[in-house]
Amino acid sequence: MSPSMRGRVPALAVGGVSGNVLLGRQYELAPFDGTAEFLAFASGNLVSVAIFSGSDILTEPGATIPFGAAEAAPVYPDHILAEDEVAEGDRLSMTFTNGGAAVRDINWAVMLTPA
């Protein structure tokens, strides 16, 4: 089984920014050459994401993510936001911004597959 990371950003305030949700996680730095897939799902509209993989900009800030029920996890492959070939040691980053008029919850996942 390939490694993955999953998490939740609870109650992101209106206009709030999460910072890199992968910071300090075991696979923040890619452990091998391979493919990284980034997924996310929010509890409401107007949540955007910025995704970086090493020096690659996969989504610029402002790219909106799918939304629906507050407790829903991202579904593979429906909620893949970006996919990239990573080199061992590449720093992975996902940052969320709430542009909506209410607090939002965000569930996210990153899946890594060796080359």
C-alpha positions as a Markdown table, in Angstrom:
| # | Residue | x | y | z |
|---|---|---|---|---|
| 1 | Met | 0.0 | 0.0 | 0.0 |
| 2 | Ser | 1.3 | 3.5 | -0.9 |
| 3 | Pro | 1.6 | 6.1 | 1.8 |
| 4 | Ser | -1.1 | 8.8 | 2.2 |
| 5 | Met | -1.9 | 11.7 | 4.5 |
| 6 | Arg | -5.4 | 12.8 | 5.5 |
| 7 | Gly | -6.6 | 15.6 | 7.6 |
| 8 | Arg | -9.2 | 18.2 | 8.4 |
| 9 | Val | -9.2 | 21.9 | 8.7 |
| 10 | Pro | -12.0 | 22.6 | 11.2 |
| 11 | Ala | -13.9 | 25.9 | 11.3 |
| 12 | Leu | -11.8 | 28.0 | 8.9 |
| 13 | Ala | -13.0 | 31.5 | 9.6 |
| 14 | Val | -14.4 | 33.8 | 7.0 |
| 15 | Gly | -11.4 | 35.2 | 5.1 |
| 16 | Gly | -9.1 | 32.8 | 7.0 |
| 17 | Val | -6.0 | 31.1 | 5.6 |
| 18 | Ser | -5.0 | 27.7 | 6.9 |
| 19 | Gly | -1.3 | 27.8 | 6.2 |
| 20 | Asn | 0.4 | 24.7 | 4.8 |
| 21 | Val | -1.7 | 21.8 | 6.2 |
| 22 | Leu | 1.2 | 19.3 | 5.3 |
| 23 | Leu | 3.7 | 21.2 | 7.5 |
| 24 | Gly | 5.4 | 18.8 | 9.9 |
| 25 | Arg | 3.7 | 15.7 | 8.6 |
| 26 | Gln | 5.6 | 12.5 | 7.9 |
| 27 | Tyr | 5.4 | 12.9 | 4.1 |
| 28 | Glu | 5.7 | 16.7 | 3.9 |
| 29 | Leu | 8.9 | 15.9 | 2.0 |
| 30 | Ala | 8.4 | 13.3 | -0.7 |
| 31 | Pro | 10.0 | 10.1 | 0.6 |
| 32 | Phe | 10.7 | 8.8 | -3.0 |
| 33 | Asp | 10.4 | 9.6 | -6.7 |
| 34 | Gly | 6.8 | 9.1 | -7.7 |
| 35 | Thr | 3.4 | 10.6 | -8.1 |
| 36 | Ala | 1.5 | 12.8 | -5.6 |
| 37 | Glu | -2.3 | 13.3 | -5.9 |
| 38 | Phe | -3.9 | 16.1 | -3.9 |
| 39 | Leu | -7.6 | 15.9 | -2.9 |
| 40 | Ala | -9.9 | 18.2 | -0.9 |
| 41 | Phe | -13.6 | 18.7 | -0.1 |
| 42 | Ala | -15.2 | 21.7 | 1.8 |
| 43 | Ser | -18.4 | 22.1 | 3.7 |
| 44 | Gly | -19.4 | 25.1 | 1.6 |
| 45 | Asn | -18.6 | 27.1 | -1.5 |
| 46 | Leu | -15.8 | 29.7 | -2.1 |
| 47 | Val | -13.0 | 27.8 | -0.4 |
| 48 | Ser | -9.8 | 28.0 | -2.5 |
| 49 | Val | -6.5 | 26.2 | -2.5 |
| 50 | Ala | -2.9 | 26.7 | -3.5 |
| 51 | Ile | -0.9 | 23.6 | -4.1 |
| 52 | Phe | 2.8 | 23.4 | -4.6 |
| 53 | Ser | 5.1 | 20.4 | -5.2 |
| 54 | Gly | 8.8 | 21.2 | -4.9 |
| 55 | Ser | 9.2 | 24.2 | -7.3 |
| 56 | Asp | 6.1 | 23.3 | -9.3 |
| 57 | Ile | 3.0 | 25.5 | -8.8 |
| 58 | Leu | 0.1 | 23.0 | -9.3 |
| 59 | Thr | -2.8 | 25.4 | -8.5 |
| 60 | Glu | -2.4 | 29.1 | -7.9 |
| 61 | Pro | -4.2 | 30.7 | -4.9 |
| 62 | Gly | -7.8 | 31.1 | -5.8 |
| 63 | Ala | -8.6 | 27.7 | -7.4 |
| 64 | Thr | -11.9 | 26.7 | -5.8 |
| 65 | Ile | -12.5 | 23.2 | -4.4 |
| 66 | Pro | -15.6 | 20.9 | -4.5 |
| 67 | Phe | -18.1 | 21.3 | -1.6 |
| 68 | Gly | -21.0 | 19.6 | 0.0 |
| 69 | Ala | -21.8 | 18.0 | 3.4 |
| 70 | Ala | -19.6 | 19.1 | 6.3 |
| 71 | Glu | -18.4 | 15.6 | 7.2 |
| 72 | Ala | -17.7 | 14.3 | 3.7 |
| 73 | Ala | -14.2 | 13.2 | 2.9 |
| 74 | Pro | -12.8 | 13.7 | -0.6 |
| 75 | Val | -13.6 | 10.9 | -2.9 |
| 76 | Tyr | -11.0 | 9.3 | -5.2 |
| 77 | Pro | -10.8 | 10.1 | -8.1 |
| 78 | Asp | -13.7 | 12.6 | -8.2 |
| 79 | His | -12.0 | 15.2 | -6.0 |
| 80 | Ile | -8.4 | 15.1 | -7.3 |
| 81 | Leu | -7.4 | 18.8 | -7.5 |
| 82 | Ala | -3.9 | 18.2 | -8.8 |
| 83 | Glu | -1.4 | 15.4 | -9.6 |
| 84 | Asp | 2.3 | 15.8 | -10.0 |
| 85 | Glu | 5.5 | 13.7 | -10.6 |
| 86 | Val | 7.6 | 14.4 | -7.5 |
| 87 | Ala | 11.3 | 13.8 | -6.8 |
| 88 | Glu | 12.5 | 12.5 | -3.5 |
| 89 | Gly | 12.8 | 15.4 | -1.1 |
| 90 | Asp | 10.3 | 17.7 | -2.8 |
| 91 | Arg | 8.3 | 19.7 | -0.3 |
| 92 | Leu | 4.6 | 19.3 | -0.7 |
| 93 | Ser | 2.2 | 22.2 | 0.3 |
| 94 | Met | -1.6 | 22.8 | 0.4 |
| 95 | Thr | -3.0 | 26.0 | 1.8 |
| 96 | Phe | -6.7 | 26.8 | 2.0 |
| 97 | Thr | -8.5 | 30.2 | 2.0 |
| 98 | Asn | -12.1 | 30.7 | 3.0 |
| 99 | Gly | -13.7 | 33.3 | 0.7 |
| 100 | Gly | -17.2 | 32.4 | 1.7 |
| 101 | Ala | -19.6 | 34.2 | 4.1 |
| 102 | Ala | -19.5 | 31.5 | 6.8 |
| 103 | Val | -17.1 | 29.2 | 8.6 |
| 104 | Arg | -16.0 | 26.2 | 6.6 |
| 105 | Asp | -14.6 | 22.7 | 7.4 |
| 106 | Ile | -12.2 | 21.2 | 4.9 |
| 107 | Asn | -11.2 | 17.5 | 4.6 |
| 108 | Trp | -8.1 | 16.8 | 2.5 |
| 109 | Ala | -5.9 | 13.9 | 1.4 |
| 110 | Val | -2.6 | 13.5 | -0.3 |
| 111 | Met | -1.7 | 10.1 | -1.9 |
| 112 | Leu | 1.8 | 9.1 | -2.9 |
| 113 | Thr | 2.7 | 6.3 | -5.3 |
| 114 | Pro | 6.3 | 5.3 | -5.9 |
| 115 | Ala | 7.7 | 5.5 | -9.5 |
